[in-house]
Amino acid sequence: MFGNSRAPQHIDKDQLELLKNAQKRIKQKKRLYIHFVVFLIGAVFLIIANVFIGVGKGLTLFGKNWFVFAILIWLFLLLYHVFNVFITHKFMGKAWEEEQLQKLMSKQKERIGELEQKLEEGVGHEGLEKKKSELTLIVAAAENNAIGKDNNLIWHLSDDLKRFKTLTNGHHVIMGRKTFESFPKPLPNRTHIVITRQANYKAPEGVIIVNTLIDAINIAKNDTQPFVIGGGEIYKQAIAIADKIEITRVHEAFEADTFFPEIDITVWKEITNEFHEKDANNEYDFSFITYVRNQ
């Protein structure tokens, strides 16, 4: 995740995208050409098979030989192929996708602008508004604080996933870009706030993009309990200002490339600890533990 004298040559993103699109178009047109050639050969073969060999001789539909309808159906499929390659590509190809993405980004910027306007009053000296909510870190971490490898979970705990869904349902979830990209799609019934340094980062409609953790917390100010859900770097920043930690402690050590920060017991007080043995749906022993910041 994370000896030649000649300098390596690099192709920028835009050039690479143009190259990929050109290769894709060449393949599409080659397939269409092959389809056309096969259609011509096939049509001739059907005529020869019927007229000279006698295949299906005497079989007619609506007074016409059967092969006429076979050729017409095949011709329709060929025309449909032509339509997809030239017409659909023109009106709904890469340019159309870019236009739709620009519209989504424009709406997103408008929404963020409105939120920022509302946040202008009452902002603290460090950019963080007066607290109206309980910022909570939610995580599943092993005994060695491992939380993931190659942007994926290391284990499967069905009860942990259910708990995560129950606790975060209806709330804002704050995360880094890599964590967001690990989801197949945005989680239902949650407002996603994604922190990234990438300019013009594209995300589905409804996903809010910010550049800092403070911006994310300010946007979630009206949520009674926004959740920080990863990854490792975001947890490190957030643990300094969070109010609560909901941790699923997996009682095993794992090799990983992403870790949760160490919980300082002089800063955090454990208030609940619920142990669960492994079973058919949970491959390791684990505990649901809740910490709150010492007053």
C-alpha positions in Angstrom: 0.0 0.0 0.0 2.0 2.3 1.3 21.2 1.8 -10.9 20.4 3.1 -14.4 21.7 6.6 -15.3 18.6 7.4 -17.4 15.7 8.8 -15.5 12.5 6.8 -15.8 9.8 8.2 -18.1 6.5 8.9 -16.6 3.0 9.3 -18.2 0.7 11.6 -16.3 -2.8 10.6 -15.3 -4.5 12.4 -18.2 -2.2 10.9 -20.8 -2.7 7.4 -19.3 -6.5 7.9 -19.4 -6.4 9.0 -23.0 -4.3 6.0 -23.9 -6.7 3.6 -22.1 -9.7 5.1 -23.9 -8.0 4.9 -27.3 -7.1 1.2 -26.7 -10.7 0.6 -25.6 -12.1 2.2 -28.7 -9.8 0.2 -30.9 -10.9 -3.0 -29.3 -14.6 -2.0 -29.7 -14.1 -1.3 -33.4 -12.2 -4.5 -34.0 -15.0 -6.5 -32.5 -17.5 -4.7 -34.7 -15.5 -5.4 -37.8 -15.2 -9.1 -36.9 -19.0 -9.2 -36.3 -19.6 -7.6 -39.7 -17.3 -10.1 -41.5 -18.8 -13.1 -39.6 -22.3 -11.7 -40.5 -21.4 -11.6 -44.3 -19.9 -15.1 -44.3 -22.8 -16.4 -42.2 -25.5 -14.9 -44.4 -23.9 -16.4 -47.5 -23.6 -19.8 -45.7 -27.3 -19.7 -44.8 -28.3 -19.0 -48.4 -26.0 -21.7 -49.8 -27.2 -24.2 -47.1 -30.8 -23.6 -48.1 -30.7 -23.1 -51.9 -27.9 -25.5 -52.9 -27.7 -28.1 -50.0 -31.4 -28.1 -49.2 -31.2 -27.5 -45.5 -34.6 -26.5 -44.3 -36.0 -26.5 -47.8 -39.7 -25.9 -47.9 -39.7 -24.3 -44.4 -41.2 -20.9 -44.7 -42.5 -18.1 -42.4 -45.1 -15.7 -43.7 -44.4 -17.0 -47.2 -40.7 -16.3 -47.0 -37.8 -18.8 -46.7 -36.6 -19.3 -43.1 -33.1 -18.1 -43.8 -34.4 -14.6 -44.7 -35.7 -14.1 -41.1 -32.5 -15.6 -39.7 -30.4 -13.1 -41.7 -32.8 -10.2 -40.7 -32.4 -11.1 -37.0 -28.7 -11.3 -37.3 -28.7 -7.9 -39.2 -30.6 -6.4 -36.3 -28.0 -7.6 -33.8 -25.3 -6.2 -36.0 -27.0 -2.8 -36.2 -27.5 -2.8 -32.4 -23.7 -3.4 -32.1 -23.0 -0.5 -34.5 -25.4 1.7 -32.4 -23.5 0.8 -29.2 -20.1 1.5 -30.6 -20.9 4.8 -32.3 -24.1 6.3 -31.0 -24.1 5.2 -27.4 -20.4 6.0 -27.0 -21.0 9.5 -28.5 -23.9 10.5 -26.1 -23.0 8.4 -23.1 -19.3 7.8 -23.4 -16.4 9.2 -21.4 -17.4 12.8 -22.1 -20.9 12.2 -20.8 -19.5 10.5 -17.6 -17.2 13.5 -17.0 -20.1 15.9 -17.5 -22.3 14.0 -14.9 -19.4 13.9 -12.4 -18.8 17.6 -12.8 -22.5 18.2 -12.0 -22.3 16.0 -8.9 -19.1 17.8 -7.8 -20.8 21.2 -8.4 -23.7 20.2 -6.2 -21.4 18.9 -3.5 -19.4 22.1 -3.5 -22.6 24.1 -3.1 -23.6 22.0 -0.2 -20.2 22.3 1.5 -20.4 26.1 0.9 -23.7 26.3 2.6 -22.4 24.3 5.6 -19.3 26.4 5.8 -21.4 29.6 5.8 -23.4 28.3 8.7 -20.2 27.4 10.5 -18.7 30.9 10.2 -20.1 32.1 13.5 -18.9 30.6 16.8 -15.8 28.9 15.6 -13.1 28.4 18.2 -9.5 29.7 18.1 -8.3 26.4 16.6 -11.1 26.1 14.1 -13.1 23.7 16.2 -16.6 24.8 17.3 -17.9 24.6 20.8 -18.9 21.0 21.4 -22.5 20.1 20.9 -21.8 16.4 20.3 -19.9 13.4 21.6 -17.1 12.5 19.1 -16.6 8.7 19.2 -13.9 6.5 17.8 -15.3 3.1 16.8 -12.8 0.3 15.8 -12.1 -3.4 15.9 -8.5 -3.9 17.0 -6.3 -6.9 17.9 -4.3 -7.3 21.0 -1.3 -5.7 19.2 -3.6 -2.9 18.0 -3.6 -4.3 14.4 -6.7 -3.1 12.5 -6.1 -3.9 8.8 -3.8 -5.0 6.1 -3.7 -4.0 2.4 -6.8 -1.8 3.1 -8.9 -4.8 4.2 -10.0 -6.3 7.5 -8.0 -9.2 8.8 -10.8 -11.1 10.4 -14.6 -11.7 10.2 -16.7 -11.1 13.3 -20.4 -11.1 12.5 -21.4 -9.6 15.9 -18.9 -6.8 15.5 -20.3 -5.8 12.1 -23.8 -5.8 13.6 -22.7 -3.7 16.5 -21.0 -1.2 14.1 -24.2 -0.9 12.1 -26.4 -0.4 15.2 -24.2 2.2 16.8 -23.4 4.3 13.6 -26.9 4.0 12.1 -28.3 7.5 11.4 -25.0 9.3 12.3 -22.2 11.0 10.5 -19.2 8.7 9.9 -15.8 10.4 9.5 -13.0 8.5 7.6 -9.9 8.8 5.5 -10.0 8.3 1.7 -8.5 4.8 1.8 -11.1 3.7 4.3 -13.9 5.1 2.1 -12.5 3.4 -1.0 -12.4 0.0 0.8 -16.3 0.0 0.8 -18.1 -1.4 -2.2 -20.5 1.5 -1.9 -21.4 4.1 0.7 -23.0 2.7 3.9 -26.8 3.1 4.0 -28.5 5.6 6.4 -25.2 7.3 7.3 -23.7 10.7 6.3 -20.2 10.1 5.0 -17.5 12.7 5.5 -14.2 11.8 3.8 -10.9 13.4 4.6 -8.4 13.7 1.7 -5.6 16.0 0.5 -6.4 15.1 -3.1 -7.7 18.1 -5.1 -11.0 17.5 -6.9 -11.5 14.1 -5.4 -14.6 12.5 -6.9 -17.2 10.8 -4.7 -20.8 9.7 -5.1 -23.5 12.3 -4.4 -24.2 12.9 -0.7 -20.6 12.1 0.3 -19.0 15.2 1.8 -15.3 15.8 1.0 -13.1 17.8 3.4 -9.3 18.4 3.8 -8.9 18.2 7.6 -10.3 16.4 10.6 -11.4 19.7 12.1 -13.5 20.5 9.1 -15.1 17.1 9.3 -16.0 17.6 13.0 -17.4 21.0 12.4 -19.6 19.7 9.6 -20.9 17.0 11.9 -21.5 19.5 14.8 -25.3 19.0 14.9 -25.0 15.2 15.2 -25.2 14.1 18.8 -22.6 11.4 18.2 -20.5 11.5 15.1 -18.2 8.5 14.6 -14.6 8.3 13.4 -14.2 4.9 11.6 -10.6 5.0 10.3 -8.0 4.6 9.1 -4.9 4.5 11.3 -3.8 8.1 10.7 -7.2 9.6 11.2 -7.5 7.6 14.5 -4.2 9.0 15.7 -5.4 12.6 15.1 -8.9 12.0 16.5 -7.9 10.2 19.7 -6.5 13.5 21.1 -9.9 15.2 20.9 -12.4 12.4 21.1 -14.9 11.9 23.9 -15.4 8.1 23.7 -13.9 5.0 22.2 -16.0 2.0 21.2 -13.5 -0.8 20.6 -14.0 -4.4 19.7 -10.9 -6.0 21.1 -10.0 -9.1 19.2 -8.1 -11.5 21.5 -5.3 -12.4 19.0 -2.3 -10.8 17.5 -2.0 -10.3 13.8 0.5 -9.1 11.1 -0.8 -5.8 9.8 0.1 -2.5 8.1 -2.4 -0.4 9.9 -2.7 0.1 13.7 -4.9 1.8 16.3 -3.1 4.1 18.6 -2.3 2.8 22.1 -5.1 3.7 24.6 -3.5 5.6 27.6 -5.3 4.5 30.7 -4.4 7.7 32.5 -6.5 9.5 29.9 -9.2 7.0 29.2 -11.5 5.2 31.7 -13.0 1.8 30.9 -16.8 1.8 31.7 -18.0 -1.4 30.1 -16.3 -4.7 29.0 -18.4 -7.5 27.5 -16.5 -10.7 26.6 -17.6 -13.1 23.8 -16.3 -16.5 22.9 -15.7 -17.4 19.3 -18.4 -19.4 17.5 -19.7 -20.3 14.0 -20.1 -16.6 13.1 -17.1 -15.2 15.0 -13.7 -16.7 14.3 -11.9 -15.3 17.4 -12.7 -14.5 21.0 -13.4 -10.8 21.4 -14.7 -8.1 23.8 -16.8 -5.1 23.4 -15.2 -2.3 25.4 -16.2 1.3 26.0 -13.9 4.0 27.2 -14.7 7.6 28.1 -12.2 10.4 28.6 -11.3 11.1 32.2 -12.8 14.4 33.4 
